[in-house]
Amino acid sequence: MHVIIIKKSFIKRVIIAIIAAFVLSIIGFLILNRGYKDTILSSYENLPIYSVDTQEKSVAITFDTSWGYDNTTKILDILDKKDVKATFFIIGRWAEEFPDKTKEIADRGHEIGNHSDKHSDFTRISKEQIIDEVASADAKILAITGTRPTLFRFPEGTYNDNSVSLVEQTNHKCIQWNIDSIDWKNEGSDIEFNRVIKKISPGSIILFHNSGKYTPQTLERVIDKLKSEGYNFVKVSDLVYKNNYIINNEGKQIKK
C-alpha cells in the first residue's frame, strides 16, 4: 500500500510539472508574439506616442543627437537630395556644443524636438530637475534657432507615469518610436535596413541617430524603398494628432 501511495504522489507531481511547463510555454509564446515592449507599456497610465493610427501611408523619420560618429551633415545632404523632412531630437548640451549644426538642421527645414539638457534618466531625477532639464534644453534651442520645441523625447526612451505627466505640463508632446534601427550598435547597413523595413506600417515613427556609422547609407536605402512602396515622409508634428485623441496600451495615437 505504501508503494502505491508513493507512485500516485509521483505521478501527481509529474502531471503538475507538465501542466506548469505547458502554461509557461503558452505565456512565453504570447510574450514573444506581442513583443516585450507592449507588456511594459500596458503597465503605465500615461504613455508617450509611439506611432499614429492613420490610413495615409505617412511615416516620420527621427534622429536623436549623440556623440560618436558625426554624420549630421551627411544625413542632412541625403534628406535634401531625397526631398524629405525629418525631426531631430536634440540634447541641450549637444546644441550648446554644436550651435552651427543645430541651426543648420533648422535652416534646412527640419523640425527640432527637445531631448533633455543633459540626457538624464527621467525616472531617477526629481520633479524640479525634470522641469529644469526640459526648460534648459528649450532655452538653448530657442536661442540658436528662434523656435521653441513642442515635442519631447525621453533620454534612452526611459520614463514613468510621473515623468510623462510632468513633461506634458510643460506643453510638450512626448514622442517615442515604434521602429528602432538600433544604428548605434554599428552592425551594418543590411541589418539596419531590414530591421526597419520589416516592421514599417502607416503612421510609424522611425528612430535613427546622427552618430550611427552606417546611418547615412541605411537612411538612403530606407527612403528609396519606402518611396517605391508609396510612402511619404513627414515631420512628427505633421504626423500626430493635435487634439481629440487617445493613446492605447501599445502607445498608438488614435483619433477619437
C-alpha positions as a printed NumPy array, in Angstrom:
array([[  0.   ,   0.   ,   0.   ],
       [  2.857,   2.297,   0.859],
       [  4.435,   1.739,  -2.562],
       [  1.205,   2.61 ,  -4.367],
       [  0.894,   5.882,  -2.456],
       [  4.406,   6.852,  -3.493],
       [  3.666,   6.071,  -7.109],
       [  0.448,   8.066,  -7.066],
       [  2.135,  11.098,  -5.498],
       [  4.967,  10.847,  -8.002],
       [  2.525,  10.696, -10.905],
       [  0.662,  13.674,  -9.433],
       [  3.865,  15.687,  -9.253],
       [  4.741,  14.774, -12.83 ],
       [  1.293,  15.853, -14.058],
       [  1.55 ,  19.148, -12.196],
       [  5.017,  19.74 , -13.656],
       [  3.772,  19.031, -17.194],
       [  0.815,  21.383, -16.773],
       [  3.072,  24.102, -15.355],
       [  5.53 ,  23.728, -18.236],
       [  2.683,  23.908, -20.74 ],
       [  1.263,  27.064, -19.163],
       [  4.702,  28.695, -19.091],
       [  5.307,  27.826, -22.742],
       [  1.985,  29.424, -23.71 ],
       [  2.847,  32.563, -21.751],
       [  6.274,  32.677, -23.395],
       [  4.735,  32.303, -26.839],
       [  2.309,  35.169, -26.18 ],
       [  5.066,  37.435, -24.905],
       [  7.255,  36.761, -27.927],
       [  4.408,  37.429, -30.329],
       [  3.115,  40.53 , -28.576],
       [  6.548,  41.984, -28.059],
       [  8.1  ,  42.775, -24.686],
       [  7.528,  46.492, -25.241],
       [  3.748,  46.027, -25.189],
       [  3.925,  44.26 , -21.838],
       [  5.86 ,  47.182, -20.407],
       [  3.589,  49.787, -21.966],
       [  0.417,  48.275, -20.552],
       [  1.646,  48.927, -17.004],
       [  1.526,  52.706, -17.425],
       [ -1.435,  55.061, -17.372],
       [  0.416,  57.922, -19.101],
       [  2.099,  56.961, -22.343],
       [  4.155,  58.809, -24.945],
       [  3.189,  58.488, -28.611],
       [  4.927,  55.524, -30.258],
       [  3.032,  55.59 , -33.562],
       [ -0.109,  57.027, -35.132],
       [ -3.225,  55.274, -36.356],
       [ -3.717,  56.545, -39.9  ],
       [ -4.902,  55.287, -43.277],
       [ -2.389,  57.501, -45.076],
       [  0.954,  55.947, -45.985],
       [  2.873,  58.527, -43.995],
       [  5.817,  57.886, -41.685],
       [  8.162,  60.097, -39.697],
       [ 11.929,  59.7  , -39.644],
       [ 13.544,  60.894, -36.427],
       [ 17.123,  61.302, -35.239],
       [ 18.455,  61.552, -31.7  ],
       [ 21.654,  63.557, -31.35 ],
       [ 24.539,  61.999, -29.503],
       [ 28.319,  61.868, -29.53 ],
       [ 30.375,  59.477, -31.645],
       [ 30.494,  59.434, -35.441],
       [ 29.213,  62.828, -36.519],
       [ 27.149,  62.168, -39.615],
       [ 24.872,  65.173, -39.223],
       [ 25.933,  66.896, -42.439],
       [ 25.821,  63.66 , -44.458],
       [ 22.317,  62.963, -43.13 ],
       [ 21.141,  66.469, -43.988],
       [ 22.566,  66.177, -47.503],
       [ 20.727,  62.89 , -48.081],
       [ 17.46 ,  64.326, -46.766],
       [ 17.867,  67.3  , -49.11 ],
       [ 18.666,  65.069, -52.076],
       [ 15.594,  62.923, -51.393],
       [ 13.376,  65.934, -50.601],
       [ 12.49 ,  64.538, -47.174],
       [ 11.902,  66.47 , -43.96 ],
       [ 12.654,  64.827, -40.633],
       [ 12.557,  65.522, -36.905],
       [ 15.743,  65.82 , -34.838],
       [ 15.564,  65.406, -31.065],
       [ 18.461,  67.47 , -29.766],
       [ 20.153,  67.384, -26.376],
       [ 20.714,  70.839, -24.893],
       [ 24.402,  70.16 , -24.292],
       [ 24.764,  69.   , -27.893],
       [ 23.123,  72.176, -29.175],
       [ 25.444,  74.213, -26.985],
       [ 28.5  ,  72.376, -28.315],
       [ 27.35 ,  72.371, -31.951],
       [ 25.299,  75.553, -32.439],
       [ 26.131,  75.786, -36.148],
       [ 24.851,  72.285, -36.836],
       [ 21.774,  72.874, -34.704],
       [ 20.991,  75.995, -36.706],
       [ 21.694,  74.195, -39.979],
       [ 19.164,  71.499, -39.111],
       [ 16.505,  74.16 , -38.589],
       [ 17.595,  76.241, -41.6  ],
       [ 17.216,  73.226, -43.883],
       [ 13.578,  72.967, -42.862],
       [ 13.7  ,  70.134, -40.38 ],
       [ 11.885,  70.001, -37.066],
       [ 13.749,  70.118, -33.775],
       [ 12.463,  68.404, -30.643],
       [ 13.737,  68.566, -27.084],
       [ 15.777,  65.535, -25.929],
       [ 16.562,  66.931, -22.43 ],
       [ 19.518,  69.057, -21.456],
       [ 21.967,  66.511, -20.027],
       [ 20.406,  63.185, -21.121],
       [ 19.472,  62.254, -17.548],
       [ 17.299,  59.3  , -16.572],
       [ 13.873,  60.885, -16.047],
       [ 12.783,  58.066, -13.74 ],
       [ 15.585,  58.853, -11.281],
       [ 15.569,  62.645, -11.008],
       [ 13.273,  64.972,  -9.073],
       [ 10.3  ,  66.937, -10.335],
       [ 12.364,  70.124, -10.209],
       [ 15.199,  68.507, -12.167],
       [ 12.813,  67.238, -14.849],
       [ 11.34 ,  70.693, -15.336],
       [ 14.824,  72.226, -15.422],
       [ 16.098,  69.644, -17.952],
       [ 13.233,  70.46 , -20.322],
       [ 13.411,  74.232, -19.805],
       [ 17.195,  74.421, -20.203],
       [ 17.191,  72.489, -23.492],
       [ 14.264,  74.583, -24.757],
       [ 16.144,  77.789, -23.96 ],
       [ 19.329,  76.685, -25.726],
       [ 17.488,  75.519, -28.85 ],
       [ 15.344,  78.653, -28.91 ],
       [ 18.416,  80.9  , -28.639],
       [ 20.036,  79.18 , -31.622],
       [ 17.068,  78.576, -33.929],
       [ 14.491,  81.133, -32.829],
       [ 11.92 ,  78.378, -32.285],
       [ 10.92 ,  76.668, -29.064],
       [ 10.404,  72.885, -29.359],
       [  6.925,  71.485, -28.807],
       [  7.983,  67.826, -28.889],
       [ 10.   ,  65.903, -26.325],
       [ 11.764,  62.537, -26.326],
       [ 12.955,  60.875, -23.129],
       [ 16.671,  60.083, -22.843],
       [ 17.16 ,  56.369, -23.579],
       [ 13.382,  56.211, -24.024],
       [ 13.061,  55.765, -20.243],
       [ 10.006,  57.187, -18.486],
       [  7.272,  56.536, -15.95 ],
       [  3.792,  57.942, -15.296],
       [  5.156,  60.864, -13.296],
       [  7.746,  61.957, -15.871],
       [  5.258,  61.785, -18.756],
       [  2.76 ,  63.876, -16.798],
       [  5.377,  66.47 , -15.845],
       [  6.728,  66.85 , -19.378],
       [  3.218,  67.214, -20.796],
       [  2.61 ,  70.005, -18.266],
       [  5.459,  71.912, -19.953],
       [  3.394,  71.909, -23.18 ],
       [  5.388,  69.239, -24.987],
       [  4.045,  66.111, -26.629],
       [  6.098,  63.079, -25.579],
       [  7.294,  61.13 , -28.615],
       [  8.843,  57.671, -28.667],
       [  9.137,  55.35 , -31.685],
       [  7.764,  52.012, -32.838],
       [ 10.642,  51.186, -35.2  ],
       [ 14.213,  51.239, -33.938],
       [ 17.06 ,  50.915, -36.433],
       [ 19.43 ,  50.272, -33.487],
       [ 22.028,  52.017, -35.638],
       [ 24.111,  52.929, -32.585],
       [ 25.314,  49.331, -32.477],
       [ 27.001,  49.799, -35.893],
       [ 26.068,  46.283, -37.025],
       [ 25.923,  47.136, -40.721],
       [ 23.571,  48.739, -43.217],
       [ 21.88 ,  45.486, -44.281],
       [ 20.903,  44.621, -40.719],
       [ 19.629,  48.13 , -40.006],
       [ 17.741,  48.343, -43.301],
       [ 15.968,  45.004, -42.821],
       [ 15.173,  45.83 , -39.211],
       [ 13.311,  48.962, -40.324],
       [ 11.607,  47.678, -43.466],
       [ 10.13 ,  44.509, -41.982],
       [  8.194,  46.467, -39.334],
       [  7.084,  49.527, -41.298],
       [  3.407,  50.498, -41.464],
       [  1.427,  53.719, -41.954],
       [  1.919,  56.064, -39.008],
       [  5.276,  54.61 , -37.957],
       [  7.893,  56.699, -36.177],
       [ 11.42 ,  55.533, -37.041],
       [ 14.427,  56.054, -34.789],
       [ 17.935,  56.778, -36.078],
       [ 20.915,  58.569, -34.522],
       [ 23.199,  61.175, -36.03 ],
       [ 26.145,  59.188, -34.682],
       [ 25.491,  55.826, -36.323],
       [ 28.389,  54.686, -38.518],
       [ 26.104,  53.241, -41.216],
       [ 23.145,  55.576, -40.708],
       [ 23.6  ,  57.684, -43.876],
       [ 23.777,  54.577, -46.069],
       [ 20.848,  52.912, -44.299],
       [ 18.79 ,  56.095, -44.4  ],
       [ 19.126,  56.472, -48.162],
       [ 18.137,  52.845, -48.744],
       [ 15.127,  53.111, -46.429],
       [ 13.879,  56.273, -48.128],
       [ 14.228,  54.784, -51.613],
       [ 12.497,  51.55 , -50.61 ],
       [  9.575,  53.212, -48.846],
       [  9.075,  55.749, -51.627],
       [  8.865,  52.853, -54.096],
       [  6.08 ,  51.426, -51.923],
       [  4.114,  54.672, -51.964],
       [  5.096,  56.047, -48.574],
       [  5.645,  59.745, -47.918],
       [  7.717,  61.292, -45.16 ],
       [  6.505,  63.952, -42.752],
       [  7.738,  65.664, -39.624],
       [  6.434,  64.239, -36.373],
       [  4.3  ,  67.315, -35.672],
       [  2.609,  66.792, -39.048],
       [  2.011,  63.103, -38.316],
       [  0.498,  63.257, -34.824],
       [ -2.982,  64.475, -33.973],
       [ -3.071,  67.782, -32.113],
       [ -6.205,  67.081, -30.075],
       [ -9.217,  64.772, -29.661],
       [ -7.215,  61.575, -29.482],
       [ -6.451,  58.671, -27.189],
       [ -3.271,  56.625, -26.797],
       [ -3.852,  52.892, -26.494],
       [ -1.791,  50.469, -24.425],
       [  0.626,  49.971, -27.327],
       [  1.395,  53.691, -27.479],
       [ -0.566,  54.201, -30.699],
       [ -2.251,  57.575, -31.019],
       [ -5.832,  57.143, -32.24 ],
       [ -8.206,  59.88 , -33.376],
       [-11.474,  59.974, -31.452]])
